[in-house]
């Protein structure tokens, strides 16, 4: 595998983790949002990630050499949770229904924090892989001198 392909794979991983972190941050920021422009409480966002084959001229050479094992990660869509919102009894809330229940986002802050930690670690792993590739490329250039 050449250096640029390795960098492209790491860059796709960094992009995925950035988008996952944005969705998590949005979920945590709207943990108590009961009213949205679409109506109803905020809906949790989740990122769908797919492994897609590398494309380009060099990818055909790699496919002959490695088969279909070289893939890049791409976000294919961001989906909203369609499960029923949780209800909380709070008759003084402005969005309470006639019975005094408020529809709240169905977001678990603990699981969001766990997702944030794993996303951060994945981002750091991709940065480490990219730095290792950069270091190898610089050493190869020094060998050529």
N, C-alpha and C positions, 0 to 999 in steps of 0.2 A: 504494500500500500504506500502511496506517495504521501508527502507531507500535506499537500493541499486537500486531499481527500480526508485525511485525518482531521484537519482543521474544520472542514465542512461538516463532518459528523459531530464534532464537539460544538460547533456554532449552532447546529440545529438543536442539540440538547440544551444549550444555553437559552435559546429562544423559547423552547417549550417550558423550561422551568420559570422563565420570566413571566410567561402568560399564566402559568399555574399560580404564581405568587400574586399576580394581579387579581385573579379570581378569588383567592383566599382573602386578600386584603379587602376586597369588596364585600365578601360574605361577613367578615368580622366587623367592618364599618357599619353594616346594615343589620346587625344582630337584633336591634329593637325597632326596626322600621316597620310600621304598621300600615302605612299608606304610600303607595307608589303611583306614578302617572298612569300605569296600566290598570290600576285598581287593586285593592287588597294588599296583603303584606308582601314584603320583599321575598323573592324566590332565590334560593341558593343556586349559585352558578358552579358548574363543574366543567373541566376541560377534558375533551376526548382527544387522546394522543394515538396516532397510528404510525407504524413503521413502514415507510415507503422506500422502494428501491432507489438507489443513487441513479441520477441521470447525468447525461453528458457523454462526450466521446470517450473519455478515459474509463467511464463506468462499464462500457462494453468490454474493454480489455480486462478489467477487474472481474467482470462476470464470468469470463472464460477461465480466469485464474481461481477465483474464490467461489463461484456459484452465486447463489442468491443470499449469501449471509451478510453482505454489506448493505445496511439500510440506514436511512436517516429518519429521525423522529420529527414529525410534523403535527401541529394541532389541526385536526380536521374540523372541529366545531366546539362551540361553547354551548352547553345545554343548561336549561333551567330545570330545577327540581319541580316535578308536577305532583308530589305527594301533598296530602291535605295539611294545611298549616296547623300548628298547635294552638290550642285555645287556652287563655288564661282568664280567670275571673278577676275583673277590675272594673266595677261599675262606674268609677269616676273618670275613666279614660275617655277621651273624646271620640275614639273609634269603637267604643263598646257597642254591642248590639242591644236589643231590648231586654235580653236576659242578663246583661252585664258582662258578657264574655268578649274578649278581644282576640282577634286572629293575629298570631305572632309568626314570624319567620321560623321555619322548621330547620334551624341551624344549631348544631352542637358546637359550642366554642372550644371544647377540649379536643374534639376530633379535628377541628380546623387548625388548632395550634400544633397538633401532631403532624398534620399535612404540611404546615409551614416549616417545621423543622426538617422533615424529609425532603421537601423541595429545596430548602437552603443547602442541605448536604449534597443533593444531586447537582445543584448549581456549582458548588465548590469542587465536586469531582470533575465536572466538565472543564472548569477553569484549570485544574491541575493537569488534566490530559492535554489541554491546549498549550499550557506552559511547557510541558514535557516535549511536545511535538516541536515547539519553537526552539527549545534548547537543542534538540537533536538536529534540527535544520542548521542552526548556527554552528554546531560542531562539525557538521558535514562541510560547511563552507570553509571553516578553518582548516580542515584536512586537505581541501583543494588548493590551499595557498602554498 
